[in-house]
Amino acid sequence: MTTKPETKFWKRIKNKFTKITLTRVEAITPTGLPDLNAFFLDKEKRGYEFWIELKVSPGNAVKLSPGQISWHMHRFKLGAKSIIMVQTPSQRGIALYSGGRSLNLASQGLTLEPCALIPEPCDWKQLESCLINLAS
C-alpha cells in the first residue's frame, strides 16, 4: 500500500514543535474536517486552538474539495482560526494560508501569495512562530 503524500508530510512535522501540540484526526470524519487539531498556550497562559489542513502540491494546483473549502470558509466567518499548510516541492518550502482564503487558494493555486513561506531546509522554530502568529 502506498503512503499518501499528506501522511508523509504529517510524519515530517509531527514532532518538530515545542509550543504547539498537534493531534491528527484519522477516523471517519465529517466532510471537510482538517487533518490536524492544534493547541498552544501564550505567555499569559491563554489557550488557543486552531485547525491545520495538510496539502502536498507537486505543481501549482492545490486540491481542496468543496467540503474542505466550505468548512474553512464557515469557520472563518465564525471567527475561528484554520490554516492550510502546503508543502510545495516546486517552491521548495512550506506555504501557509489562512483558511479564509481557501476558495482563492483552490482557484489560484500557488500563484496566491501565502501568509508565510518557509524555505527548505525548514526552520521549524520559524514555522512554529508563523503558525502561532496566524492563530493568535
N, C-alpha and C positions, 0 to 999 in steps of 0.2 A: 504494500500500500504506500502510495506517495504522500509525503508530508506536504500539507498546504503551505504556501508562502507566508500566510499570516501566522501559522503555528511556529514556523521558524523565526519569524520576527518576534513573537512573544518570548520564545526561548532566549533570544538575544537580549531582550530588555528586562526580563522579569526580576533579576537580582541586582540591577545596576543603581537603584535609587536608595538613598539613605533617609530621606524625609517623607517620601510618598510610599504608601502601602498600596500595592496593586492586587486585585482579585480578578482572576479570569472567570468569565461566565461561560460555562461549557455545556450546560444542559440544554434541552429543547427550550427555546426561549421565545418570547413574543417577537413578532416580526419587527426587525429594525433595531432591536436592543444591541447596544455596542458590546464590543469584546471584553472590555475591562471596566471595572469599577475602581476608582482611585480615591484616596483619602489622605489628608495631611493636616497637621496642626501648625498654626503660625506661631510667631514668637510670644504672642499673648495667650497661647494655648486654645485659640478658637479653631474649631474643626471646619474643614472644607471638603466637600465631596463633589466629585465630578466623574464624567464618563469618558472613555477613550475608545474610538474606533480605529483598529489597526488595518492599514492597507499597504499592499506592496504593488508598486506600479512599474512594470518593465518599460513602459513608454510614457507618453504624455497623458493618456487617459487614466482617470481614477474611477473605478467602477463602484458606484454606490447604488443600491437597489432603491426603488421607490419607498419601500418601508423604512430603510435607513434614513433617507432624506426627510421623510415625514417625521420620524422620531426626533431627529436633531432639530428640525425647524420648530416643532411643537415645544420641545424643552426650552429652546432659545426664547420663544415668545413668553414662556412662563418665568423667565429669568434664571433658569438653571444653566449650568456650565457643562459643555461637552466639547471634546477636541477630536479632530480627525488627524491621526498621526500616519504620515505616508513615508514609507521607505522608498526612496527614489534612486534606483540604480543609474538612471540617465543623468541625474543631477549629483549623484554620488553623495547623498546626505539623507537627513530625516527632516521632512517638512511638517509644520504644524498649522492647522487651520481650525478656526472656530467652527463649532457645529452649526452655528447660524449662517455659515457660508456654504453649507453642504450642497444646496441646489446649484450655486455658481460653480463649485468645485466639480460637480458631476458634469456640468455642461462645458466648462472651460478647461478642465483638467489642470495639469501642472503649469499652464500659462497664467493661472490665477496666482497673484502674489501671496505667498504664505505669511502668516503672522510671525513665523520664525523659521529659519532654515539652518540646521546644524550640519556642517560639512563632515565628511568622513576624513580621518577616523573620528568617530563620535566622541565629543567631550560630554560624558554622562552628567557631570555636575551642571554644565551649561544647559543641557536638555532638561534636566530636572528643574532648574531655575526658571526656564521658559514655561514649563508646564504649570509651575506654581503661580507665576505671574498671570498666565492666561486664566487660571482657575480662581484667582482671588477676586 
